[in-house]
Amino acid sequence: MAADMGMTNKQFQGFIRLALGWLEKALQKSPDNEDLKKLKDIFQSMLEDD
């Protein structure tokens, strides 16, 4: 998947980690937001599949 986007695996993982960090901050402000929780789960699974 990362190669299809023109990114190296390391760059792709870095992007996912960055997004997860921002999702975590958003969840601290809105801990009951189910959409943010689902999005975080999706991003986390993308990182774990690698």
FENDAFEN-V355017 format. One record per residue. RES is the residue in three letters. PSI is psi in whole degrees, -180 to 180 (NA if undefined). Layout:
BEGIN
res={RES	RES}
psi={PSI	PSI}
END
This chain:
BEGIN
res={MET	ALA	ALA	ASP	MET	GLY	MET	THR	ASN	LYS	GLN	PHE	GLN	GLY	PHE	ILE	ARG	LEU	ALA	LEU	GLY	TRP	LEU	GLU	LYS	ALA	LEU	GLN	LYS	SER	PRO	ASP	ASN	GLU	ASP	LEU	LYS	LYS	LEU	LYS	ASP	ILE	PHE	GLN	SER	MET	LEU	GLU	ASP	ASP}
psi={-44	-38	-34	-28	2	25	150	165	-41	-41	-42	-46	-38	-42	-44	-43	-39	-47	-41	-37	-43	-36	-39	-42	-42	-38	-28	-33	-31	72	-17	5	105	-33	-41	-39	-44	-42	-41	-41	-42	-48	-40	-41	-32	-37	-39	-30	-22	NA}
END
